[in-house]
């Protein structure tokens, strides 16, 4: 959403952020010692500051470029790391909580990144992963109309140098992500959620009605998982 202003971005992702906080409150009832926001240092929702204030005594983040400084401005211990290809700079079992929100869709090597996240999560620690939904209603409608829902992303990935994680690479269903987690985590909960784009009332009604009766058509999904070994 690079074309959105800061306030527009917050509004677009308002429900997604609320769901994340709800899941954190449910699965992290008390403050843990250390949390990692993987790939979220520059998130304008201020998640790093919220994690620090409500959920963890010490909050770390890994990100790229200017987003590292943005994380530090939120009081997060942020470092630069390309999680698509570089090992995380932390010892085994270092974190009680890992948040991995809106990152996996940017990666070309998700198995490597997830293995690293598992490595730095303590046994019985919590992972909360969020990603856009490959089978969301809007993408299904594009397909029914004969359009490739991923045309723009495919064109970008084919033509551009993907050194920075600015555009999406791959879209997943919740089930596909859960299969990627199965060797290192037990899935505790899956939830679907919607974004809040600016739409006319008819489109908004269609989206909301479809989501109410078929949550799997939601714009994004969350998977909460517990690290094996605890």
C-alpha positions in Angstrom: 0.0 0.0 0.0 2.8 2.4 -0.8 0.4 4.9 -2.4 -1.5 5.4 0.8 -0.8 8.2 3.3 0.0 7.2 6.8 -3.6 7.8 8.0 -5.1 6.1 5.0 -2.9 3.1 5.7 -4.1 2.9 9.3 -7.7 3.1 8.2 -7.3 0.4 5.5 -5.7 -2.0 8.0 -7.9 -0.9 11.0 -9.7 -4.3 11.4 -6.5 -6.3 10.8 -4.7 -4.4 13.6 -7.7 -4.9 15.9 -7.7 -8.6 15.2 -4.0 -8.9 15.9 -4.4 -7.1 19.3 -7.3 -9.4 20.1 -5.3 -12.5 19.4 -2.3 -11.2 21.4 -4.6 -10.5 24.3 -6.0 -14.1 24.1 -2.8 -16.0 23.7 -0.3 -13.7 25.6 -2.3 -12.9 28.8 0.7 -11.7 30.7 3.9 -9.9 29.7 6.6 -12.2 28.4 10.3 -11.5 28.7 11.2 -11.0 25.0 9.2 -10.6 21.7 10.3 -10.3 18.1 8.4 -8.4 15.4 9.9 -10.1 12.3 9.7 -7.7 9.4 7.6 -5.1 11.1 10.0 -2.4 12.2 8.5 0.2 10.0 4.8 -0.7 10.6 2.9 2.6 10.9 0.4 1.0 13.2 2.9 1.3 16.0 2.9 -2.4 16.9 6.4 -2.3 18.3 5.4 0.3 20.9 2.2 -1.7 21.7 4.2 -4.9 22.2 6.6 -3.1 24.5 3.9 -1.5 26.6 1.5 -4.4 26.9 3.0 -7.7 26.0 6.8 -8.0 26.4 9.5 -6.6 28.6 11.9 -6.4 25.7 10.9 -6.0 22.0 13.1 -6.7 19.0 12.5 -6.2 15.3 14.3 -7.2 12.1 13.6 -5.2 8.9 15.3 -3.4 6.0 16.5 0.1 5.3 14.6 3.0 6.8 12.1 0.7 8.5 14.9 -0.2 11.0 15.1 3.4 12.1 11.3 3.6 12.3 11.3 0.7 14.7 14.0 2.3 16.8 11.8 5.4 17.1 9.1 3.2 18.6 11.5 2.1 21.3 12.2 -1.3 19.6 15.6 -2.9 19.5 15.6 -3.0 15.7 18.4 -4.4 13.4 18.7 -4.9 9.7 18.3 -8.4 8.4 16.9 -9.8 5.2 15.0 -12.7 6.5 14.5 -14.2 3.0 18.2 -15.1 2.9 20.0 -14.2 6.2 20.0 -16.1 9.5 18.3 -14.2 12.3 21.0 -12.6 14.6 19.7 -14.2 17.8 20.4 -17.4 19.8 18.2 -20.5 19.8 15.0 -20.1 21.9 15.6 -16.4 22.5 11.9 -15.2 22.2 8.7 -16.0 24.0 6.6 -14.4 21.3 7.1 -13.8 17.6 4.8 -11.7 15.4 5.1 -12.3 11.7 2.5 -10.0 10.1 2.2 -9.2 6.4 5.7 -10.5 5.6 5.5 -14.1 4.3 3.9 -12.9 1.1 7.0 -10.9 0.3 9.4 -13.8 0.5 10.9 -16.1 -2.1 12.3 -18.5 0.5 9.6 -18.8 3.2 10.7 -22.2 4.4 14.1 -20.7 5.4 12.5 -17.7 7.2 10.0 -19.9 9.1 12.8 -22.3 10.1 14.8 -19.4 11.5 11.7 -18.1 13.4 11.2 -21.6 14.8 14.8 -21.7 15.9 14.7 -18.4 17.8 11.3 -19.2 19.4 11.5 -21.0 22.8 9.7 -24.3 23.3 6.0 -23.6 23.9 6.5 -20.0 22.7 3.9 -18.3 20.6 4.0 -17.4 16.9 1.3 -15.1 15.4 1.4 -15.1 11.6 -0.8 -12.9 9.3 -0.9 -12.8 5.5 -3.2 -11.7 2.7 -5.6 -14.5 1.6 -5.0 -16.0 -1.8 -8.7 -17.0 -2.2 -10.2 -13.7 -0.9 -13.5 -12.7 -2.6 -11.9 -9.9 -4.7 -9.4 -12.3 -6.2 -12.1 -14.9 -6.9 -14.1 -12.2 -8.7 -11.1 -11.3 -10.8 -10.7 -14.9 -11.8 -14.3 -15.3 -12.7 -14.0 -12.2 -14.9 -11.1 -13.9 -16.7 -8.4 -11.7 -15.1 -5.3 -13.0 -13.3 -5.7 -11.8 -9.7 -1.9 -11.8 -9.4 -1.0 -10.2 -12.8 0.5 -7.1 -11.3 2.6 -9.0 -8.8 3.8 -11.6 -11.4 4.8 -8.8 -13.7 6.8 -7.0 -11.0 8.5 -10.2 -9.8 9.5 -11.1 -13.4 11.0 -7.8 -14.3 12.3 -6.1 -11.2 15.2 -6.7 -8.8 13.5 -8.0 -5.7 16.2 -7.1 -3.2 13.8 -5.1 -1.1 10.6 -6.6 0.2 8.3 -3.8 -1.1 5.9 -5.9 -3.2 4.2 -9.2 -2.8 5.9 -12.3 -4.2 3.5 -15.2 -3.4 0.0 -15.5 -2.0 -1.1 -18.3 0.3 -4.2 -19.9 1.8 -4.2 -20.4 5.6 -4.0 -24.2 5.0 -0.8 -23.8 3.0 0.8 -21.7 5.7 -0.2 -24.2 8.3 1.5 -27.0 6.3 4.7 -24.9 6.3 4.5 -24.7 10.1 3.7 -28.3 10.9 7.3 -29.5 11.6 8.0 -26.9 14.2 4.6 -25.7 15.6 1.2 -26.8 16.7 -1.6 -24.6 15.3 -3.8 -23.2 18.0 -6.2 -20.9 16.1 -7.0 -19.6 12.6 -9.0 -16.5 12.0 -10.0 -14.5 8.9 -10.3 -10.8 8.7 -11.2 -7.9 6.3 -9.5 -4.7 5.2 -11.3 -1.3 5.0 -10.8 0.1 1.5 -12.8 3.1 0.3 -15.7 1.6 -1.5 -19.2 2.5 -2.5 -22.0 1.1 -0.4 -23.0 -1.7 -2.8 -19.4 -3.1 -3.0 -19.1 -2.7 0.8 -22.3 -4.6 1.4 -21.4 -7.4 -1.0 -18.0 -7.8 0.7 -19.3 -7.8 4.2 -22.2 -10.1 3.4 -19.9 -12.7 1.8 -17.5 -12.5 4.7 -20.3 -12.9 7.3 -21.5 -16.1 5.6 -18.2 -17.4 4.4 -15.3 -16.1 6.5 -12.8 -18.0 4.3 -13.5 -15.3 1.7 -11.8 -12.7 3.9 -9.0 -10.4 2.8 -6.4 -11.8 5.2 -5.9 -14.6 7.7 -4.2 -15.1 11.0 -2.6 -18.3 12.3 -1.6 -18.7 15.9 0.8 -21.5 16.7 2.8 -22.9 19.7 6.4 -23.9 19.3 6.9 -27.7 19.7 9.1 -29.0 22.4 7.6 -27.4 25.5 
